[in-house]
Amino acid sequence: MPTPFHFAFNVPDLDAARAFYGGVLGCAQGRSTQSWVDFDFFGHQISLHVGTPFATATTGKVGAHMVAMPHFGVVLELADWRALADRLMRSGVDWVIEPTVRFKGEPGEQWTMFFRDPAGNPIEIKGFADLEKIFVE
């Protein structure tokens, strides 16, 4: 795996964030204080700090969909993506884009799902059958 990234962002409620990132997404919690908490976000470090979430606007056009910008996420192997999609379906997550495949049969074929955390932060999770093809045109 490449070097893990670190992403810090705001949430208004750490308890709701713990329930979502730890309980719903299944991310292991790391260090925390009264004002922030770290999670292992699929091998990467996210730090959630108490504050006002970043502003987003639905300005990103991907295929037939308009998505919130900015957003963050992760790319998973397809089997892991499917397992997470099933987990999120069972949790009753509110979908922005339900789990689907896009660019089918094309070099960039990928599975995607798009949702928001309880604070409204937009998250996209992608799945690839072959991670070597993430950057192939």
ROMAR-357382 format. One record per residue: chain; z, x, y of N, C-alpha, C in turn. Coordinates in nm, 2 decimals. Layout:
<atoms>
+--------+--------+--------+--------+--------+--------+--------+--------+--------+--------+
! cadena !   n.pz !   n.px !   n.py !  ca.pz !  ca.px !  ca.py !   c.pz !   c.px !   c.py !
+--------+--------+--------+--------+--------+--------+--------+--------+--------+--------+
!      A !      Z !      X !      Y !      Z !      X !      Y !      Z !      X !      Y !
...
+--------+--------+--------+--------+--------+--------+--------+--------+--------+--------+
</atoms>
This chain:
<atoms>
+--------+--------+--------+--------+--------+--------+--------+--------+--------+--------+
! cadena !   n.pz !   n.px !   n.py !  ca.pz !  ca.px !  ca.py !   c.pz !   c.px !   c.py !
+--------+--------+--------+--------+--------+--------+--------+--------+--------+--------+
!      A !   0.00 !   0.08 !  -0.12 !   0.00 !   0.00 !   0.00 !   0.00 !   0.09 !   0.12 !
!      A !  -0.07 !   0.05 !   0.23 !  -0.07 !   0.12 !   0.35 !   0.07 !   0.12 !   0.41 !
!      A !   0.09 !   0.20 !   0.51 !   0.22 !   0.20 !   0.58 !   0.26 !   0.06 !   0.63 !
!      A !   0.38 !   0.01 !   0.60 !   0.42 !  -0.12 !   0.65 !   0.42 !  -0.13 !   0.80 !
!      A !   0.38 !  -0.25 !   0.85 !   0.39 !  -0.27 !   0.99 !   0.53 !  -0.33 !   1.02 !
!      A !   0.56 !  -0.33 !   1.15 !   0.68 !  -0.39 !   1.20 !   0.64 !  -0.49 !   1.31 !
!      A !   0.69 !  -0.61 !   1.31 !   0.66 !  -0.71 !   1.41 !   0.78 !  -0.78 !   1.45 !
!      A !   0.82 !  -0.78 !   1.58 !   0.94 !  -0.85 !   1.63 !   0.89 !  -0.96 !   1.72 !
!      A !   0.96 !  -1.08 !   1.70 !   0.92 !  -1.19 !   1.78 !   1.04 !  -1.28 !   1.79 !
!      A !   1.03 !  -1.38 !   1.88 !   1.14 !  -1.47 !   1.91 !   1.14 !  -1.60 !   1.83 !
!      A !   1.27 !  -1.64 !   1.81 !   1.29 !  -1.78 !   1.75 !   1.42 !  -1.83 !   1.82 !
!      A !   1.43 !  -1.96 !   1.84 !   1.55 !  -2.01 !   1.91 !   1.67 !  -2.03 !   1.82 !
!      A !   1.65 !  -2.03 !   1.69 !   1.76 !  -2.06 !   1.60 !   1.75 !  -1.97 !   1.47 !
!      A !   1.84 !  -1.88 !   1.46 !   1.84 !  -1.78 !   1.35 !   1.87 !  -1.85 !   1.22 !
!      A !   1.95 !  -1.96 !   1.22 !   1.98 !  -2.03 !   1.09 !   1.86 !  -2.10 !   1.04 !
!      A !   1.78 !  -2.16 !   1.12 !   1.66 !  -2.22 !   1.08 !   1.56 !  -2.12 !   1.04 !
!      A !   1.55 !  -2.01 !   1.10 !   1.46 !  -1.90 !   1.06 !   1.50 !  -1.84 !   0.93 !
!      A !   1.63 !  -1.82 !   0.90 !   1.68 !  -1.78 !   0.77 !   1.64 !  -1.87 !   0.66 !
!      A !   1.65 !  -2.00 !   0.69 !   1.62 !  -2.11 !   0.59 !   1.47 !  -2.10 !   0.56 !
!      A !   1.39 !  -2.08 !   0.66 !   1.24 !  -2.08 !   0.64 !   1.19 !  -1.95 !   0.58 !
!      A !   1.22 !  -1.84 !   0.64 !   1.17 !  -1.71 !   0.59 !   1.23 !  -1.67 !   0.46 !
!      A !   1.36 !  -1.69 !   0.45 !   1.43 !  -1.66 !   0.32 !   1.42 !  -1.76 !   0.22 !
!      A !   1.44 !  -1.89 !   0.25 !   1.44 !  -2.00 !   0.15 !   1.30 !  -2.05 !   0.12 !
!      A !   1.22 !  -2.08 !   0.22 !   1.09 !  -2.14 !   0.19 !   0.99 !  -2.03 !   0.15 !
!      A !   0.98 !  -1.92 !   0.23 !   0.88 !  -1.82 !   0.20 !   0.93 !  -1.72 !   0.10 !
!      A !   1.06 !  -1.71 !   0.07 !   1.11 !  -1.62 !  -0.03 !   1.12 !  -1.48 !   0.01 !
!      A !   1.13 !  -1.45 !   0.14 !   1.14 !  -1.32 !   0.20 !   1.29 !  -1.27 !   0.19 !
!      A !   1.31 !  -1.15 !   0.15 !   1.45 !  -1.10 !   0.14 !   1.50 !  -1.06 !   0.28 !
!      A !   1.62 !  -1.10 !   0.31 !   1.68 !  -1.07 !   0.44 !   1.73 !  -0.93 !   0.44 !
!      A !   1.71 !  -0.86 !   0.55 !   1.76 !  -0.73 !   0.57 !   1.88 !  -0.73 !   0.66 !
!      A !   1.89 !  -0.63 !   0.75 !   2.00 !  -0.62 !   0.85 !   1.99 !  -0.74 !   0.95 !
!      A !   2.11 !  -0.76 !   1.01 !   2.11 !  -0.87 !   1.11 !   2.23 !  -0.85 !   1.20 !
!      A !   2.23 !  -0.91 !   1.31 !   2.34 !  -0.92 !   1.41 !   2.35 !  -1.07 !   1.45 !
!      A !   2.43 !  -1.09 !   1.55 !   2.43 !  -1.23 !   1.61 !   2.31 !  -1.27 !   1.68 !
!      A !   2.22 !  -1.17 !   1.72 !   2.10 !  -1.20 !   1.80 !   1.97 !  -1.17 !   1.73 !
!      A !   1.97 !  -1.11 !   1.61 !   1.84 !  -1.09 !   1.54 !   1.87 !  -1.08 !   1.39 !
!      A !   1.76 !  -1.09 !   1.31 !   1.76 !  -1.07 !   1.17 !   1.63 !  -1.01 !   1.12 !
!      A !   1.63 !  -0.92 !   1.03 !   1.51 !  -0.86 !   0.97 !   1.48 !  -0.93 !   0.84 !
!      A !   1.35 !  -0.94 !   0.81 !   1.31 !  -0.98 !   0.68 !   1.20 !  -0.89 !   0.62 !
!      A !   1.20 !  -0.88 !   0.49 !   1.09 !  -0.81 !   0.42 !   0.98 !  -0.92 !   0.40 !
!      A !   0.88 !  -0.91 !   0.49 !   0.77 !  -1.00 !   0.49 !   0.66 !  -0.95 !   0.41 !
!      A !   0.67 !  -0.96 !   0.27 !   0.57 !  -0.92 !   0.18 !   0.54 !  -0.77 !   0.19 !
!      A !   0.65 !  -0.69 !   0.20 !   0.64 !  -0.55 !   0.21 !   0.63 !  -0.49 !   0.36 !
!      A !   0.64 !  -0.58 !   0.45 !   0.64 !  -0.55 !   0.59 !   0.77 !  -0.59 !   0.66 !
!      A !   0.80 !  -0.53 !   0.77 !   0.93 !  -0.57 !   0.84 !   0.90 !  -0.66 !   0.96 !
!      A !   0.96 !  -0.78 !   0.95 !   0.96 !  -0.86 !   1.07 !   1.10 !  -0.87 !   1.12 !
!      A !   1.12 !  -0.87 !   1.25 !   1.25 !  -0.89 !   1.32 !   1.24 !  -1.01 !   1.41 !
!      A !   1.33 !  -1.10 !   1.38 !   1.34 !  -1.23 !   1.45 !   1.45 !  -1.22 !   1.55 !
!      A !   1.42 !  -1.23 !   1.67 !   1.53 !  -1.22 !   1.78 !   1.54 !  -1.36 !   1.84 !
!      A !   1.67 !  -1.39 !   1.88 !   1.69 !  -1.51 !   1.95 !   1.62 !  -1.51 !   2.09 !
!      A !   1.54 !  -1.61 !   2.11 !   1.47 !  -1.62 !   2.24 !   1.36 !  -1.73 !   2.23 !
!      A !   1.28 !  -1.73 !   2.34 !   1.17 !  -1.83 !   2.34 !   1.05 !  -1.77 !   2.27 !
!      A !   1.00 !  -1.85 !   2.17 !   0.88 !  -1.80 !   2.10 !   0.76 !  -1.78 !   2.20 !
!      A !   0.67 !  -1.69 !   2.15 !   0.55 !  -1.65 !   2.23 !   0.46 !  -1.78 !   2.25 !
!      A !   0.39 !  -1.78 !   2.36 !   0.30 !  -1.90 !   2.38 !   0.17 !  -1.88 !   2.30 !
!      A !   0.12 !  -1.99 !   2.25 !   0.00 !  -1.99 !   2.17 !  -0.10 !  -2.09 !   2.23 !
!      A !  -0.22 !  -2.07 !   2.20 !  -0.33 !  -2.17 !   2.23 !  -0.43 !  -2.18 !   2.12 !
!      A !  -0.48 !  -2.29 !   2.09 !  -0.58 !  -2.31 !   1.99 !  -0.71 !  -2.27 !   2.04 !
!      A !  -0.74 !  -2.14 !   2.04 !  -0.86 !  -2.09 !   2.09 !  -0.94 !  -2.00 !   1.99 !
!      A !  -0.89 !  -1.98 !   1.87 !  -0.96 !  -1.89 !   1.78 !  -1.04 !  -1.98 !   1.68 !
!      A !  -1.17 !  -1.95 !   1.69 !  -1.27 !  -2.02 !   1.60 !  -1.30 !  -1.94 !   1.48 !
!      A !  -1.26 !  -1.99 !   1.36 !  -1.29 !  -1.92 !   1.24 !  -1.36 !  -2.02 !   1.14 !
!      A !  -1.49 !  -2.00 !   1.12 !  -1.56 !  -2.09 !   1.04 !  -1.56 !  -2.23 !   1.11 !
!      A !  -1.52 !  -2.33 !   1.04 !  -1.52 !  -2.47 !   1.10 !  -1.38 !  -2.50 !   1.17 !
!      A !  -1.29 !  -2.41 !   1.17 !  -1.16 !  -2.43 !   1.21 !  -1.13 !  -2.37 !   1.35 !
!      A !  -1.04 !  -2.43 !   1.43 !  -0.99 !  -2.37 !   1.55 !  -0.84 !  -2.34 !   1.51 !
!      A !  -0.80 !  -2.22 !   1.54 !  -0.66 !  -2.18 !   1.51 !  -0.59 !  -2.13 !   1.63 !
!      A !  -0.45 !  -2.13 !   1.62 !  -0.37 !  -2.08 !   1.73 !  -0.38 !  -1.93 !   1.74 !
!      A !  -0.39 !  -1.89 !   1.87 !  -0.39 !  -1.75 !   1.90 !  -0.28 !  -1.72 !   2.00 !
!      A !  -0.20 !  -1.61 !   1.99 !  -0.21 !  -1.52 !   1.87 !  -0.14 !  -1.58 !   1.75 !
!      A !  -0.16 !  -1.52 !   1.63 !  -0.09 !  -1.56 !   1.51 !  -0.08 !  -1.43 !   1.43 !
!      A !   0.01 !  -1.44 !   1.33 !   0.03 !  -1.32 !   1.24 !   0.03 !  -1.37 !   1.10 !
!      A !   0.03 !  -1.28 !   1.01 !   0.03 !  -1.31 !   0.86 !   0.02 !  -1.19 !   0.78 !
!      A !  -0.03 !  -1.22 !   0.66 !  -0.04 !  -1.11 !   0.56 !  -0.16 !  -1.14 !   0.47 !
!      A !  -0.21 !  -1.04 !   0.40 !  -0.32 !  -1.06 !   0.30 !  -0.26 !  -1.03 !   0.17 !
!      A !  -0.27 !  -1.12 !   0.07 !  -0.21 !  -1.10 !  -0.06 !  -0.32 !  -1.10 !  -0.17 !
!      A !  -0.29 !  -1.04 !  -0.28 !  -0.38 !  -1.06 !  -0.40 !  -0.38 !  -1.20 !  -0.43 !
!      A !  -0.49 !  -1.25 !  -0.48 !  -0.52 !  -1.39 !  -0.50 !  -0.41 !  -1.46 !  -0.59 !
!      A !  -0.37 !  -1.40 !  -0.69 !  -0.26 !  -1.46 !  -0.78 !  -0.13 !  -1.48 !  -0.70 !
!      A !  -0.09 !  -1.38 !  -0.62 !   0.03 !  -1.40 !  -0.54 !   0.01 !  -1.50 !  -0.43 !
!      A !  -0.12 !  -1.51 !  -0.37 !  -0.15 !  -1.61 !  -0.27 !  -0.13 !  -1.75 !  -0.33 !
!      A !  -0.19 !  -1.77 !  -0.45 !  -0.18 !  -1.90 !  -0.52 !  -0.04 !  -1.94 !  -0.55 !
!      A !   0.04 !  -1.84 !  -0.59 !   0.18 !  -1.87 !  -0.62 !   0.26 !  -1.91 !  -0.49 !
!      A !   0.23 !  -1.85 !  -0.38 !   0.29 !  -1.88 !  -0.26 !   0.24 !  -2.02 !  -0.21 !
!      A !   0.11 !  -2.05 !  -0.22 !   0.06 !  -2.18 !  -0.18 !   0.13 !  -2.29 !  -0.26 !
!      A !   0.15 !  -2.27 !  -0.39 !   0.22 !  -2.37 !  -0.47 !   0.36 !  -2.39 !  -0.42 !
!      A !   0.43 !  -2.28 !  -0.39 !   0.57 !  -2.28 !  -0.34 !   0.57 !  -2.36 !  -0.21 !
!      A !   0.48 !  -2.33 !  -0.12 !   0.48 !  -2.40 !   0.01 !   0.44 !  -2.55 !  -0.01 !
!      A !   0.35 !  -2.58 !  -0.10 !   0.32 !  -2.72 !  -0.13 !   0.44 !  -2.80 !  -0.17 !
!      A !   0.52 !  -2.74 !  -0.26 !   0.64 !  -2.80 !  -0.31 !   0.75 !  -2.81 !  -0.20 !
!      A !   0.74 !  -2.72 !  -0.10 !   0.85 !  -2.73 !   0.00 !   0.82 !  -2.83 !   0.11 !
!      A !   0.69 !  -2.89 !   0.11 !   0.66 !  -2.99 !   0.20 !   0.62 !  -2.93 !   0.34 !
!      A !   0.58 !  -2.81 !   0.34 !   0.54 !  -2.74 !   0.47 !   0.43 !  -2.83 !   0.54 !
!      A !   0.44 !  -2.83 !   0.68 !   0.34 !  -2.90 !   0.75 !   0.22 !  -2.80 !   0.77 !
!      A !   0.11 !  -2.84 !   0.72 !  -0.01 !  -2.75 !   0.72 !  -0.09 !  -2.77 !   0.85 !
!      A !  -0.13 !  -2.65 !   0.91 !  -0.23 !  -2.65 !   1.01 !  -0.37 !  -2.65 !   0.94 !
!      A !  -0.38 !  -2.56 !   0.84 !  -0.49 !  -2.56 !   0.75 !  -0.44 !  -2.55 !   0.61 !
!      A !  -0.46 !  -2.66 !   0.53 !  -0.41 !  -2.66 !   0.39 !  -0.48 !  -2.54 !   0.31 !
!      A !  -0.42 !  -2.50 !   0.20 !  -0.48 !  -2.39 !   0.12 !  -0.62 !  -2.42 !   0.09 !
!      A !  -0.71 !  -2.33 !   0.12 !  -0.86 !  -2.35 !   0.10 !  -0.93 !  -2.22 !   0.09 !
!      A !  -1.05 !  -2.22 !   0.04 !  -1.13 !  -2.11 !   0.03 !  -1.23 !  -2.12 !   0.15 !
!      A !  -1.26 !  -2.01 !   0.21 !  -1.37 !  -2.00 !   0.31 !  -1.46 !  -1.89 !   0.29 !
!      A !  -1.58 !  -1.90 !   0.34 !  -1.69 !  -1.80 !   0.32 !  -1.72 !  -1.78 !   0.17 !
!      A !  -1.71 !  -1.89 !   0.09 !  -1.73 !  -1.89 !  -0.05 !  -1.87 !  -1.83 !  -0.08 !
!      A !  -1.87 !  -1.73 !  -0.18 !  -1.99 !  -1.67 !  -0.22 !  -2.04 !  -1.56 !  -0.12 !
!      A !  -1.98 !  -1.54 !  -0.01 !  -2.02 !  -1.44 !   0.09 !  -1.93 !  -1.32 !   0.07 !
!      A !  -1.97 !  -1.20 !   0.13 !  -1.89 !  -1.08 !   0.11 !  -1.75 !  -1.10 !   0.16 !
!      A !  -1.72 !  -1.18 !   0.26 !  -1.58 !  -1.20 !   0.31 !  -1.51 !  -1.31 !   0.24 !
!      A !  -1.55 !  -1.36 !   0.13 !  -1.48 !  -1.47 !   0.06 !  -1.33 !  -1.45 !   0.06 !
!      A !  -1.26 !  -1.55 !   0.10 !  -1.12 !  -1.54 !   0.11 !  -1.05 !  -1.68 !   0.10 !
!      A !  -0.93 !  -1.68 !   0.06 !  -0.85 !  -1.81 !   0.05 !  -0.76 !  -1.80 !   0.17 !
!      A !  -0.73 !  -1.91 !   0.24 !  -0.64 !  -1.91 !   0.35 !  -0.55 !  -2.03 !   0.36 !
!      A !  -0.44 !  -2.01 !   0.42 !  -0.35 !  -2.13 !   0.45 !  -0.29 !  -2.09 !   0.59 !
!      A !  -0.27 !  -2.19 !   0.67 !  -0.22 !  -2.17 !   0.80 !  -0.11 !  -2.28 !   0.83 !
!      A !   0.00 !  -2.23 !   0.88 !   0.12 !  -2.32 !   0.91 !   0.20 !  -2.26 !   1.02 !
!      A !   0.31 !  -2.33 !   1.06 !   0.39 !  -2.27 !   1.16 !   0.54 !  -2.27 !   1.11 !
!      A !   0.61 !  -2.17 !   1.16 !   0.75 !  -2.16 !   1.12 !   0.83 !  -2.27 !   1.20 !
!      A !   0.96 !  -2.29 !   1.18 !   1.03 !  -2.40 !   1.25 !   1.03 !  -2.38 !   1.41 !
!      A !   1.01 !  -2.26 !   1.45 !   1.00 !  -2.23 !   1.60 !   0.86 !  -2.25 !   1.65 !
!      A !   0.77 !  -2.28 !   1.57 !   0.63 !  -2.30 !   1.61 !   0.54 !  -2.18 !   1.61 !
!      A !   0.60 !  -2.07 !   1.56 !   0.52 !  -1.94 !   1.55 !   0.41 !  -1.96 !   1.44 !
!      A !   0.28 !  -1.94 !   1.47 !   0.17 !  -1.97 !   1.38 !   0.16 !  -1.85 !   1.28 !
!      A !   0.14 !  -1.89 !   1.15 !   0.13 !  -1.79 !   1.04 !   0.01 !  -1.82 !   0.96 !
!      A !  -0.07 !  -1.72 !   0.93 !  -0.18 !  -1.73 !   0.83 !  -0.16 !  -1.64 !   0.72 !
!      A !  -0.18 !  -1.69 !   0.60 !  -0.17 !  -1.61 !   0.48 !  -0.31 !  -1.62 !   0.41 !
!      A !  -0.36 !  -1.50 !   0.39 !  -0.49 !  -1.49 !   0.33 !  -0.48 !  -1.43 !   0.18 !
!      A !  -0.57 !  -1.47 !   0.10 !  -0.58 !  -1.42 !  -0.04 !  -0.72 !  -1.37 !  -0.07 !
!      A !  -0.72 !  -1.25 !  -0.13 !  -0.85 !  -1.20 !  -0.17 !  -0.85 !  -1.17 !  -0.32 !
!      A !  -0.96 !  -1.20 !  -0.39 !  -0.97 !  -1.17 !  -0.53 !  -0.97 !  -1.01 !  -0.55 !
!      A !  -1.03 !  -0.94 !  -0.45 !  -1.04 !  -0.80 !  -0.46 !  -1.00 !  -0.75 !  -0.32 !
!      A !  -0.88 !  -0.69 !  -0.31 !  -0.83 !  -0.64 !  -0.18 !  -0.92 !  -0.53 !  -0.12 !
!      A !  -1.00 !  -0.46 !  -0.21 !  -1.10 !  -0.36 !  -0.16 !  -1.21 !  -0.42 !  -0.07 !
!      A !  -1.22 !  -0.56 !  -0.07 !  -1.32 !  -0.62 !   0.01 !  -1.28 !  -0.68 !   0.14 !
!      A !  -1.15 !  -0.65 !   0.18 !  -1.10 !  -0.71 !   0.30 !  -1.19 !  -0.68 !   0.42 !
!      A !  -1.24 !  -0.56 !   0.43 !  -1.31 !  -0.52 !   0.55 !  -1.46 !  -0.51 !   0.53 !
!      A !  -1.51 !  -0.56 !   0.41 !  -1.66 !  -0.56 !   0.38 !  -1.73 !  -0.67 !   0.46 !
!      A !  -1.84 !  -0.63 !   0.52 !  -1.92 !  -0.73 !   0.60 !  -2.02 !  -0.80 !   0.50 !
+--------+--------+--------+--------+--------+--------+--------+--------+--------+--------+
</atoms>
